């Protein structure tokens, strides 16, 4: 517990918290950058619109004031000028109209200085406080032409003071405030959604990894039955879970076979040792005479123990990756004939015919090791083929696509389907009682498979109970 607590102190940032922090940081950065960009773009666009709108409004005011000129009296209607002028003042436009000779006909400041000052103060305050834009009122001049008589004669001049470089009206300011409020609200909504989605994503990514870590810890503690459940929304996390589950299954299977191996070795050793112990104790106690027959029986049990040890040692040597093969060029047909010759007498005693159907087949391989493989296969074929009228063992050899392939088939008792996948495993025997009359220690086929693998090949088996078996050896040569 102290060790785990120390590890937590050394690694304060979990994967989930790190991912969440990264996701939230990028969401915040994205929302702030996008929001600032949109706000900047909107203000720039709106400022350009405001400038154009002021220029257009100035021209419109000049046209409206020019329409107040009466060509019959050759004078402006001052009452109309005052009405229109004060209307424009409330919109932020301070107007002054002069005649052709330069004399002031109407001036908004002279008409109502207090109202003009109030408008100027309100616009300056709004632009500086709400929009953070500093400026000053500036004056633009336009000529007034009489458009009523169609001649366009000059009738005066108008000066229009506006806050510069531009200003927003109350409606425009309210629109911008509403837009900015919407952007802030949208940004907050996106931030909240981003945080929630980031938390779900971080949890979804880290949880399977934590489960895999927990499963690995339990597996390392010997709990090979543990599995990671559930499906994952990423291929990589699914692959991680499948790999951990596969590792657990392999270790569980290995542990099961290790226990079986230990039991099988104990069984193989127990029988001869029990026989030896019983005979020797009987002879020591004087119950039995140490005659030649009893000594021969003890010698047979010692020989069986010695063979078991030799087989185990040979299997360990063969399964080592650095197994050295002494390859030579020879005729595989002669090797198979020599192997069959060893069992001719034993097969004849059971009424079994051995047929070697192989033509000359030059190969480059380890002669002694391959001899060991086929001797083992023939030994099993003779052992499990009962005497019968049509009992036969057939050996065929061919070369296919640069590989040699040899089949050893018999008409024996066959192998049960449930036992067939395990026959090349060490100490495996279809006879679970492991009786002496039904075979050896179950190492021979394991040795044969290891030799074939050392030659870059394989051994496969096909069988049908009651009809016989076919073993196929394929190797590079």
C-alpha positions as CSV (number, residue, x, y, z in Angstrom):
1,X,0.0,0.0,0.0
2,X,2.9,2.3,0.9
3,X,4.5,1.6,-2.4
4,X,1.4,2.4,-4.4
5,X,0.9,5.6,-2.4
6,X,4.6,6.6,-3.1
7,X,4.0,6.0,-6.9
8,X,0.9,8.2,-6.8
9,X,3.0,11.0,-5.1
10,X,5.7,10.6,-7.8
11,X,3.1,10.8,-10.6
12,X,0.5,13.4,-9.5
13,X,-0.9,13.9,-13.0
14,X,-3.1,11.0,-14.2
15,X,-3.7,10.3,-17.9
16,X,-7.3,11.3,-17.5
17,X,-6.5,14.6,-15.8
18,X,-3.7,15.3,-18.3
19,X,-6.0,14.6,-21.3
20,X,-8.8,16.7,-19.7
21,X,-6.4,19.6,-19.1
22,X,-5.1,19.5,-22.7
23,X,-8.6,19.2,-24.2
24,X,-9.9,22.1,-22.0
25,X,-6.9,24.2,-22.8
26,X,-7.4,23.8,-26.6
27,X,-11.1,24.4,-26.3
28,X,-10.5,27.6,-24.3
29,X,-7.8,28.7,-26.7
30,X,-10.0,27.9,-29.7
31,X,-13.1,29.7,-28.3
32,X,-11.1,32.7,-27.2
33,X,-9.2,33.0,-30.5
34,X,-12.4,32.5,-32.6
35,X,-14.4,34.8,-30.4
36,X,-11.7,37.5,-30.5
37,X,-11.3,37.1,-34.2
38,X,-15.0,37.3,-34.8
39,X,-15.3,40.3,-32.6
40,X,-12.4,42.0,-34.2
41,X,-13.7,41.3,-37.7
42,X,-17.2,42.4,-36.8
43,X,-16.0,45.7,-35.3
44,X,-13.7,46.4,-38.2
45,X,-16.5,45.6,-40.7
46,X,-19.0,47.7,-38.6
47,X,-16.5,50.6,-38.4
48,X,-16.1,50.6,-42.2
49,X,-19.9,50.6,-42.4
50,X,-20.2,53.5,-39.9
51,X,-17.7,55.6,-41.9
52,X,-19.6,55.0,-45.1
53,X,-22.9,55.6,-43.3
54,X,-21.7,59.0,-41.9
55,X,-20.5,60.1,-45.4
56,X,-23.8,59.1,-46.9
57,X,-25.7,60.8,-44.1
58,X,-23.7,64.0,-44.6
59,X,-24.6,64.1,-48.3
60,X,-28.2,63.4,-47.4
61,X,-28.3,66.2,-44.9
62,X,-26.8,68.6,-47.5
63,X,-29.5,67.6,-50.0
64,X,-32.3,68.0,-47.4
65,X,-31.0,71.5,-46.3
66,X,-30.7,72.6,-50.0
67,X,-34.3,71.6,-50.5
68,X,-35.3,74.3,-47.9
69,X,-34.2,77.0,-50.3
70,X,-37.0,79.1,-51.9
71,X,-35.8,80.2,-55.4
72,X,-38.8,82.7,-55.7
73,X,-37.7,84.6,-52.6
74,X,-34.0,83.7,-53.2
75,X,-33.7,82.7,-49.5
76,X,-33.8,79.7,-47.1
77,X,-36.8,78.9,-45.0
78,X,-35.1,79.4,-41.6
79,X,-38.0,77.7,-39.7
80,X,-37.5,74.6,-41.8
81,X,-33.8,74.8,-41.4
82,X,-34.2,74.9,-37.6
83,X,-36.6,72.0,-37.5
84,X,-34.4,69.8,-39.7
85,X,-31.2,71.0,-38.1
86,X,-32.3,70.1,-34.5
87,X,-33.5,66.7,-35.8
88,X,-30.0,66.1,-37.1
89,X,-28.4,67.3,-33.9
90,X,-30.2,64.6,-32.0
91,X,-28.7,62.1,-34.4
92,X,-25.2,63.5,-33.7
93,X,-24.8,65.9,-36.6
94,X,-24.1,69.6,-35.7
95,X,-25.1,71.6,-38.8
96,X,-24.3,75.2,-39.8
97,X,-25.7,76.7,-43.0
98,X,-24.1,79.8,-44.7
99,X,-25.2,81.8,-47.7
100,X,-23.3,82.5,-50.9
101,X,-21.7,85.6,-49.4
102,X,-20.5,83.6,-46.3
103,X,-23.0,85.0,-43.8
104,X,-24.4,82.4,-41.3
105,X,-28.0,81.7,-42.0
106,X,-28.6,79.1,-39.3
107,X,-26.2,77.5,-36.7
108,X,-27.2,74.6,-34.4
109,X,-24.8,75.8,-31.7
110,X,-26.2,79.3,-31.8
111,X,-29.7,77.9,-31.8
112,X,-29.3,75.6,-28.8
113,X,-25.8,75.4,-27.4
114,X,-26.9,73.4,-24.4
115,X,-28.5,70.7,-26.6
116,X,-25.5,70.5,-28.8
117,X,-23.2,70.2,-25.8
118,X,-25.3,67.4,-24.4
119,X,-25.2,65.5,-27.7
120,X,-21.4,66.0,-28.0
121,X,-20.9,64.7,-24.4
122,X,-23.1,61.7,-24.9
123,X,-21.4,60.6,-28.1
124,X,-17.9,61.1,-26.7
125,X,-18.8,59.2,-23.5
126,X,-20.4,56.3,-25.4
127,X,-17.5,55.9,-27.9
128,X,-14.8,56.1,-25.2
129,X,-16.5,54.0,-22.5
130,X,-18.4,51.5,-24.5
131,X,-16.3,51.1,-27.6
132,X,-12.9,52.3,-26.3
133,X,-12.4,54.7,-29.2
134,X,-11.1,58.2,-28.6
135,X,-11.6,61.0,-31.0
136,X,-12.9,64.5,-31.5
137,X,-15.6,66.3,-33.4
138,X,-14.5,67.4,-36.9
139,X,-16.1,69.5,-39.5
140,X,-16.9,68.6,-43.1
141,X,-17.9,71.2,-45.7
142,X,-20.3,70.7,-48.7
143,X,-21.7,73.2,-51.3
144,X,-25.4,73.7,-51.6
145,X,-26.9,73.8,-55.0
146,X,-30.4,74.8,-56.1
147,X,-31.8,71.7,-57.7
148,X,-35.4,73.0,-58.0
149,X,-34.9,75.1,-61.1
150,X,-32.8,72.4,-62.7
151,X,-29.8,74.7,-63.2
152,X,-27.9,73.6,-60.1
153,X,-26.9,77.2,-59.2
154,X,-24.8,77.6,-56.0
155,X,-27.0,78.8,-53.2
156,X,-24.7,78.4,-50.1
157,X,-22.5,76.1,-48.1
158,X,-23.1,73.7,-45.2
159,X,-20.7,72.6,-42.4
160,X,-21.5,69.3,-40.6
161,X,-19.6,68.4,-37.4
162,X,-19.4,64.7,-36.5
163,X,-17.4,62.7,-34.0
164,X,-14.4,61.3,-35.9
165,X,-13.0,59.2,-37.3
166,X,-16.5,57.7,-36.9
167,X,-19.2,57.2,-34.3
168,X,-22.0,54.8,-33.6
169,X,-25.6,55.8,-33.1
170,X,-27.5,54.5,-30.1
171,X,-29.1,51.8,-32.2
172,X,-25.8,50.8,-33.6
173,X,-24.2,50.7,-30.2
174,X,-27.0,48.6,-28.9
175,X,-26.6,46.2,-31.8
176,X,-22.9,45.8,-31.1
177,X,-23.5,45.3,-27.4
178,X,-26.1,42.6,-28.2
179,X,-23.7,41.0,-30.7
180,X,-20.9,41.0,-28.2
181,X,-23.2,39.6,-25.5
182,X,-24.3,36.8,-27.9
183,X,-20.6,36.0,-28.7
184,X,-19.8,35.8,-25.0
185,X,-22.8,33.6,-24.3
186,X,-22.0,31.4,-27.2
187,X,-18.4,31.2,-26.1
188,X,-19.5,30.2,-22.6
189,X,-21.8,27.5,-24.0
190,X,-19.1,26.2,-26.2
191,X,-16.6,26.1,-23.3
192,X,-19.1,24.2,-21.1
193,X,-19.8,21.8,-23.9
194,X,-16.1,21.5,-24.6
195,X,-15.3,20.7,-21.0
196,X,-18.1,18.1,-20.8
197,X,-17.1,16.5,-24.1
198,X,-13.4,16.7,-23.1
199,X,-14.2,15.0,-19.7
200,X,-16.1,12.2,-21.5
201,X,-13.3,11.8,-24.0
202,X,-10.6,11.8,-21.4
203,X,-12.5,9.3,-19.3
204,X,-13.3,7.1,-22.4
205,X,-9.6,7.1,-23.4
206,X,-8.1,6.6,-19.9
207,X,-10.6,4.1,-18.5
208,X,-9.6,1.2,-20.8
209,X,-5.9,1.9,-20.2
210,X,-6.5,1.9,-16.5
211,X,-8.4,-1.4,-16.8
212,X,-5.5,-2.8,-18.9
213,X,-3.0,-1.6,-16.3
214,X,-5.1,-3.2,-13.5
215,X,-5.5,-6.4,-15.4
216,X,-1.7,-6.5,-16.1
217,X,-1.0,-6.0,-12.4
218,X,-3.4,-8.8,-11.5
219,X,-1.9,-11.0,-14.2
220,X,1.6,-10.4,-12.8
221,X,0.3,-11.4,-9.5
222,X,-0.8,-14.8,-10.8
223,X,-4.5,-14.1,-11.6
224,X,-4.5,-15.5,-15.1
225,X,-8.3,-15.8,-15.3
226,X,-8.7,-12.0,-15.4
227,X,-10.1,-10.5,-18.6
228,X,-10.9,-6.9,-19.8
229,X,-14.6,-6.7,-20.7
230,X,-16.4,-4.3,-22.9
231,X,-16.0,-2.7,-26.3
232,X,-14.0,0.3,-27.2
233,X,-14.6,3.2,-29.6
234,X,-11.0,3.3,-30.8
235,X,-9.2,0.5,-32.7
236,X,-6.0,1.0,-30.7
237,X,-7.7,0.6,-27.3
238,X,-9.5,-2.5,-28.5
239,X,-6.2,-3.9,-29.7
240,X,-4.7,-3.2,-26.3
241,X,-7.5,-5.0,-24.5
242,X,-7.3,-8.0,-26.9
243,X,-3.6,-8.2,-26.4
244,X,-3.9,-8.2,-22.6
245,X,-6.7,-10.8,-22.8
246,X,-4.6,-12.9,-25.2
247,X,-1.6,-12.7,-22.9
248,X,-3.8,-13.7,-19.9
249,X,-5.2,-16.6,-21.9
250,X,-1.8,-17.8,-23.0
251,X,-0.4,-17.6,-19.4
252,X,-3.5,-19.4,-18.1
253,X,-3.1,-22.1,-20.7
254,X,0.6,-22.3,-20.0
255,X,-0.1,-22.6,-16.3
256,X,-2.6,-25.3,-16.9
257,X,-0.2,-27.3,-19.1
258,X,2.6,-26.7,-16.7
259,X,0.5,-28.3,-13.9
260,X,-0.4,-31.1,-16.2
261,X,3.3,-31.5,-17.2
262,X,4.3,-31.7,-13.6
263,X,1.6,-34.3,-12.9
264,X,2.6,-36.3,-16.0
265,X,6.3,-36.2,-15.1
266,X,5.5,-37.2,-11.5
267,X,3.4,-40.1,-12.9
268,X,6.1,-41.2,-15.3
269,X,8.6,-41.2,-12.6
270,X,6.4,-42.7,-9.9
271,X,5.7,-46.0,-11.6
272,X,9.3,-47.2,-12.2
273,X,10.5,-45.8,-8.9
274,X,7.6,-47.7,-7.1
275,X,8.6,-50.9,-8.8
276,X,12.2,-50.4,-8.0
277,X,11.5,-49.5,-4.4
278,X,9.2,-52.5,-3.9
279,X,11.6,-55.0,-5.5
280,X,14.7,-53.7,-3.7
281,X,12.9,-53.6,-0.3
282,X,11.6,-57.1,-0.8
283,X,15.1,-58.3,-1.5
284,X,16.6,-56.4,1.4
285,X,14.0,-57.9,3.8
286,X,14.6,-61.4,2.4
287,X,11.1,-61.7,1.2
288,X,12.4,-62.3,-2.3
289,X,15.6,-63.7,-3.6
290,X,17.8,-61.4,-5.6
291,X,17.7,-63.7,-8.6
292,X,18.4,-62.8,-12.2
293,X,14.7,-62.3,-13.1
294,X,14.1,-59.8,-10.4
295,X,17.4,-58.0,-11.1
296,X,16.4,-57.9,-14.8
297,X,13.1,-56.3,-13.8
298,X,14.8,-53.7,-11.7
299,X,17.2,-53.1,-14.6
300,X,14.3,-52.6,-17.0
301,X,12.7,-49.9,-14.7
302,X,16.1,-48.2,-14.4
303,X,16.4,-48.3,-18.2
304,X,12.9,-46.7,-18.6
305,X,13.9,-44.0,-16.2
306,X,17.1,-43.4,-18.1
307,X,15.2,-43.2,-21.4
308,X,12.7,-40.7,-19.9
309,X,15.5,-38.5,-18.7
310,X,17.3,-38.8,-22.1
311,X,14.1,-37.9,-23.9
312,X,13.5,-34.8,-21.8
313,X,17.2,-33.7,-22.2
314,X,16.9,-34.3,-26.0
315,X,13.7,-32.3,-26.2
316,X,15.3,-29.4,-24.3
317,X,18.3,-29.4,-26.6
318,X,16.1,-29.6,-29.8
319,X,13.8,-26.8,-28.6
320,X,16.7,-24.4,-28.0
321,X,16.9,-21.7,-30.7
322,X,20.6,-22.3,-31.2
323,X,20.1,-26.0,-32.1
324,X,22.8,-26.8,-34.8
325,X,21.8,-29.1,-37.6
326,X,24.5,-31.1,-39.4
327,X,23.1,-30.9,-42.9
328,X,24.4,-33.1,-45.7
329,X,23.2,-34.0,-49.2
330,X,21.5,-37.4,-49.4
331,X,18.7,-39.3,-51.0
332,X,15.5,-39.0,-48.8
333,X,14.2,-42.2,-50.4
334,X,17.0,-44.2,-49.0
335,X,16.5,-42.7,-45.5
336,X,12.8,-43.7,-45.6
337,X,13.6,-47.2,-46.7
338,X,16.2,-47.6,-43.9
339,X,13.6,-46.3,-41.4
340,X,11.0,-48.7,-42.7
341,X,13.5,-51.6,-42.5
342,X,13.9,-51.1,-38.8
343,X,10.2,-52.0,-38.3
344,X,9.8,-54.7,-40.9
345,X,10.1,-57.6,-38.4
346,X,7.8,-56.0,-35.8
347,X,5.2,-55.2,-38.5
348,X,5.4,-58.7,-40.0
349,X,4.7,-60.2,-36.5
350,X,1.4,-58.3,-36.5
351,X,0.6,-59.0,-40.1
352,X,1.2,-55.4,-41.2
353,X,2.6,-54.5,-44.6
354,X,4.9,-51.5,-44.9
355,X,5.0,-49.8,-48.3
356,X,7.6,-47.2,-49.3
357,X,6.4,-45.3,-52.3
358,X,9.2,-42.8,-52.9
359,X,11.4,-42.4,-55.9
360,X,14.9,-40.8,-55.7
361,X,14.6,-37.5,-53.8
362,X,17.8,-35.6,-53.1
363,X,17.7,-33.3,-50.1
364,X,20.0,-31.2,-48.0
365,X,19.1,-31.8,-44.3
366,X,20.3,-33.4,-41.1
367,X,20.2,-37.2,-41.8
368,X,20.2,-38.3,-38.2
369,X,17.5,-35.9,-37.0
370,X,15.2,-36.7,-39.9
371,X,15.7,-40.4,-39.3
372,X,14.6,-39.8,-35.7
373,X,11.4,-38.1,-36.9
374,X,10.3,-40.9,-39.3
375,X,11.4,-43.7,-36.8
376,X,9.1,-42.1,-34.3
377,X,6.2,-41.9,-36.7
378,X,6.7,-45.5,-37.9
379,X,7.0,-46.7,-34.3
380,X,3.6,-45.1,-33.5
381,X,2.0,-46.4,-36.7
382,X,3.1,-50.0,-35.9
383,X,2.1,-49.7,-32.3
384,X,-1.4,-48.4,-32.9
385,X,-2.2,-50.6,-36.0
386,X,-3.8,-53.9,-34.9
387,X,-3.2,-57.2,-36.8
388,X,-5.7,-57.3,-39.7
389,X,-6.1,-58.7,-43.2
390,X,-5.6,-55.3,-44.8
391,X,-3.4,-53.6,-42.3
392,X,-0.8,-51.5,-44.1
393,X,1.5,-48.6,-43.4
394,X,2.3,-46.4,-46.4
395,X,5.2,-43.9,-46.8
396,X,5.1,-41.4,-49.7
397,X,7.5,-38.6,-50.5
398,X,7.3,-35.8,-53.0
399,X,8.8,-32.3,-53.7
400,X,6.3,-29.5,-53.9
401,X,7.4,-25.9,-54.7
402,X,10.9,-26.4,-53.3
403,X,9.7,-28.2,-50.2
404,X,9.9,-31.9,-49.4
405,X,6.7,-33.5,-48.2
406,X,6.5,-37.0,-46.7
407,X,3.3,-38.7,-45.5
408,X,3.1,-41.7,-43.2
409,X,-0.4,-43.2,-43.2
410,X,-1.7,-46.2,-41.4
411,X,-5.0,-48.2,-41.1
412,X,-4.8,-48.2,-37.3
413,X,-7.2,-47.2,-34.5
414,X,-6.9,-43.5,-35.3
415,X,-7.0,-40.5,-32.9
416,X,-10.0,-39.0,-31.2
417,X,-11.0,-35.6,-32.5
418,X,-10.6,-33.9,-29.1
419,X,-7.1,-35.3,-28.7
420,X,-5.9,-34.5,-32.3
421,X,-5.0,-30.8,-31.6
422,X,-2.8,-31.8,-28.6
423,X,-0.8,-34.8,-29.8
424,X,2.4,-32.7,-30.5
425,X,2.4,-31.3,-27.0
426,X,4.9,-32.8,-24.6
427,X,3.7,-35.5,-22.3
428,X,0.3,-35.5,-24.0
429,X,-1.3,-38.9,-24.5
430,X,-4.7,-39.7,-25.7
431,X,-4.8,-42.5,-23.1
432,X,-5.4,-40.4,-20.0
433,X,-4.6,-43.4,-17.8
434,X,-1.1,-43.3,-19.3
435,X,-0.9,-47.1,-19.2
436,X,2.4,-48.7,-20.3
437,X,0.7,-50.8,-22.9
438,X,-0.6,-47.9,-24.9
439,X,2.6,-45.9,-25.5
440,X,5.6,-44.1,-23.9
441,X,5.9,-40.9,-22.0
442,X,4.3,-38.7,-24.8
443,X,7.5,-37.0,-25.8
444,X,8.3,-38.6,-29.2
445,X,5.9,-36.4,-31.3
446,X,7.1,-33.3,-29.5
447,X,10.6,-34.1,-30.4
448,X,9.6,-34.8,-34.0
449,X,7.7,-31.5,-34.3
450,X,10.8,-29.6,-32.8
451,X,13.1,-31.2,-35.4
452,X,10.8,-30.4,-38.2
453,X,10.6,-26.8,-37.0
454,X,14.4,-26.6,-36.9
455,X,14.4,-27.6,-40.6
456,X,11.9,-24.7,-41.3
457,X,9.0,-27.2,-41.6
458,X,6.0,-28.5,-39.8
459,X,4.2,-31.8,-38.9
460,X,0.5,-32.0,-39.3
461,X,-1.9,-34.9,-38.5
462,X,-5.3,-36.0,-39.8
463,X,-7.1,-38.9,-38.4
464,X,-10.5,-40.7,-38.2
465,X,-11.2,-43.1,-35.4
466,X,-11.2,-46.7,-36.5
467,X,-9.8,-45.9,-39.9
468,X,-6.3,-44.7,-39.3
469,X,-4.1,-41.6,-39.3
470,X,-2.0,-39.6,-41.8
471,X,1.0,-37.6,-40.6
472,X,2.5,-35.1,-43.0
473,X,6.0,-33.8,-42.6
474,X,7.0,-30.8,-44.7
475,X,10.4,-29.2,-44.6
476,X,12.9,-27.1,-46.6
477,X,15.4,-29.2,-48.4
